Amino acid sequence: MVCSGKVLVVRGTKKVTGVFVKFLEHVRTRLRCYHKIHVIADQDRSHTSGGIAEYLQRWEHRIQVHLLPSWSPDANPMELIWLVLHHTVTRNHGESDLEELLVYSEEFLQDRQPFSLKLPRVYAPLMELLRDEGVQISCIPI
């Protein structure tokens, strides 16, 4: 999720390193107007693998990944969006196959953007660090 509240999505068959690299590539090319992109991710293996380290080493001048503390879904604002998506879409849909469900889910996310979420206090040190680096921030920790 971009601090503007926009959710950027890529498709993949499983949560694996290749999908996260695809996501980082999507973010990097979609947000070309930003000199440095800061991505906040949980510590799932697909976000911390050697393949990710290689990608980030290549693009370290453009992308930096900040990992949330282990087992802290309450610190991840995306978890709130997934919760609403799951409750609203996956529990109450009439689609006949997975492709239709994916399209419906993507439309659900697109129609509700931008999302307005407040960040948990765990983000305060990161926000301070980014401000010290001169990064303009529009999200405020609560």
VEXDREN-2710 file (C-alpha; in Angstrom, 1 decimal):
% VEXDREN-2710
k/r/px/py/pz
1/MET/0.0/0.0/0.0
2/VAL/1.3/3.4/-0.9
3/CYS/1.0/6.1/1.7
4/SER/-1.6/7.7/-0.5
5/GLY/-3.8/4.8/0.4
6/LYS/-3.5/3.1/-3.0
7/VAL/-3.1/-0.7/-3.0
8/LEU/-0.8/-2.1/-5.7
9/VAL/-1.5/-5.7/-6.6
10/VAL/0.2/-8.4/-8.7
11/ARG/-1.1/-11.9/-9.3
12/GLY/0.7/-15.1/-8.5
13/THR/-0.2/-18.7/-7.9
14/LYS/1.5/-18.9/-4.5
15/LYS/3.2/-16.6/-2.0
16/VAL/6.8/-17.1/-3.2
17/THR/9.9/-15.1/-3.8
18/GLY/9.1/-14.7/-7.5
19/VAL/5.8/-13.1/-6.8
20/PHE/7.3/-10.6/-4.4
21/VAL/10.0/-9.7/-6.9
22/LYS/7.2/-9.2/-9.5
23/PHE/5.5/-6.9/-6.9
24/LEU/8.7/-4.9/-6.2
25/GLU/9.2/-4.6/-10.0
26/HIS/5.6/-3.4/-10.4
27/VAL/6.1/-0.9/-7.6
28/ARG/9.4/0.3/-9.0
29/THR/8.1/0.9/-12.5
30/ARG/4.7/2.3/-11.4
31/LEU/6.2/4.8/-8.9
32/ARG/8.9/6.2/-11.2
33/CYS/8.4/9.7/-9.9
34/TYR/9.8/8.7/-6.5
35/HIS/13.6/8.7/-6.0
36/LYS/13.5/6.1/-3.2
37/ILE/10.6/3.7/-2.5
38/HIS/10.2/2.3/1.0
39/VAL/8.3/-1.0/1.2
40/ILE/7.1/-2.3/4.5
41/ALA/6.6/-6.1/4.6
42/ASP/6.1/-8.9/7.1
43/GLN/8.9/-11.5/7.6
44/ASP/7.4/-14.1/5.4
45/ARG/10.1/-16.2/3.8
46/SER/9.0/-14.9/0.4
47/HIS/10.1/-11.4/1.5
48/THR/13.4/-12.4/3.0
49/SER/14.9/-15.0/0.7
50/GLY/18.2/-14.8/-1.2
51/GLY/16.4/-13.9/-4.4
52/ILE/14.9/-10.8/-2.7
53/ALA/18.3/-9.9/-1.3
54/GLU/19.8/-10.1/-4.8
55/TYR/17.0/-8.0/-6.2
56/LEU/17.3/-5.4/-3.5
57/GLN/21.1/-5.2/-3.9
58/ARG/20.6/-4.4/-7.6
59/TRP/18.0/-1.8/-6.9
60/GLU/19.2/-0.5/-3.5
61/HIS/19.3/3.1/-4.8
62/ARG/15.5/2.9/-5.6
63/ILE/13.9/0.4/-3.2
64/GLN/14.4/-0.4/0.5
65/VAL/12.4/-3.0/2.3
66/HIS/11.6/-2.5/6.0
67/LEU/10.6/-5.7/7.8
68/LEU/7.9/-5.7/10.5
69/PRO/8.6/-7.5/13.8
70/SER/7.8/-11.2/13.6
71/TRP/4.2/-12.2/14.3
72/SER/2.8/-8.7/14.4
73/PRO/-0.2/-8.7/12.1
74/ASP/-1.7/-5.8/14.2
75/ALA/1.3/-3.7/13.0
76/ASN/0.5/-4.4/9.3
77/PRO/-2.1/-2.1/7.9
78/MET/-2.6/-4.4/4.9
79/GLU/-3.9/-7.1/7.3
80/LEU/-6.9/-4.8/7.9
81/ILE/-7.6/-4.6/4.2
82/TRP/-7.2/-8.4/3.8
83/LEU/-9.6/-8.8/6.7
84/VAL/-12.3/-6.6/5.0
85/LEU/-11.7/-8.2/1.6
86/HIS/-12.0/-11.7/3.1
87/HIS/-15.2/-10.8/5.1
88/THR/-16.8/-8.9/2.3
89/VAL/-15.7/-10.9/-0.8
90/THR/-14.5/-14.4/-0.2
91/ARG/-17.3/-15.2/2.3
92/ASN/-20.1/-13.7/0.3
93/HIS/-19.4/-14.2/-3.4
94/GLY/-21.3/-16.0/-6.1
95/GLU/-18.4/-16.5/-8.6
96/SER/-18.2/-19.9/-10.2
97/ASP/-14.4/-20.1/-10.5
98/LEU/-11.2/-18.7/-9.1
99/GLU/-10.6/-16.3/-12.0
100/GLU/-14.0/-14.7/-11.5
101/LEU/-13.2/-14.4/-7.7
102/LEU/-9.9/-12.7/-8.5
103/VAL/-11.5/-10.2/-10.8
104/TYR/-14.2/-9.5/-8.2
105/SER/-11.5/-9.1/-5.5
106/GLU/-9.5/-6.7/-7.7
107/GLU/-12.6/-4.7/-8.5
108/PHE/-13.5/-4.6/-4.7
109/LEU/-10.0/-3.2/-3.9
110/GLN/-10.0/-0.7/-6.8
111/ASP/-13.5/0.6/-6.0
112/ARG/-12.5/1.4/-2.4
113/GLN/-9.3/3.2/-3.0
114/PRO/-7.8/5.2/-1.5
115/PHE/-7.9/3.4/1.8
116/SER/-7.6/5.6/4.9
117/LEU/-5.7/3.7/7.5
118/LYS/-3.8/4.9/10.6
119/LEU/-0.5/3.3/11.2
120/PRO/0.3/1.6/14.6
121/ARG/2.9/3.1/16.9
122/VAL/5.5/0.5/15.7
123/TYR/5.9/2.8/12.6
124/ALA/7.0/5.9/14.5
125/PRO/10.7/5.1/14.5
126/LEU/10.6/4.3/10.8
127/MET/8.7/7.5/10.0
128/GLU/11.3/9.5/12.0
129/LEU/14.1/7.8/10.1
130/LEU/12.5/8.5/6.7
131/ARG/11.8/12.2/7.7
132/ASP/15.5/12.5/8.7
133/GLU/16.3/11.3/5.1
134/GLY/14.1/14.0/3.7
135/VAL/11.3/11.6/2.7
136/GLN/7.9/13.3/2.5
137/ILE/5.3/11.3/4.4
138/SER/1.6/11.6/4.4
139/CYS/0.8/8.7/6.8
140/ILE/0.8/9.4/10.5
141/PRO/1.3/6.7/13.2
142/ILE/-1.4/6.7/15.8
END
